[in-house]
């Protein structure tokens, strides 16, 4: 009769400890600089929502611009940031769209 039961290993090789003891270096991914409220940047309006606000993309964020026309290129100022969405106001219109809607 065996006095000791066969136990499962308490050490799990698939935990975060593996990375800590690994001989391979970790890949450092540079973080994107976060957009701050009050910061100005240039976007091109790609879409317009049902309320007439322009929608653009900037550094992986969705930018909603008040009173922007589709296809225009504008310099905007970030007013509010909620999660991945940035609300902005137009500072300067750099180019208007040529087509009428």
C-alpha angles and dihedrals in degrees: 000000000000115000095200124057119223106260128202116244114270091207112085114202092202099067132100089269089078091066091047093056096036120124090215118088120242117251109244111215112200112237118233115246108256119241112244129209110265094028117132124219140157122252138171115227109237101172142012124219127218092271093057096254119140119240123209139159124237125174092337094311127113110237120202112198121196116233096000125149123226115267097015124130112223142173107232137188119220110241104170137006124203115175108303094345124091122196114208142178126220115257097173136358109227098181135358126216118262098216126078122226 
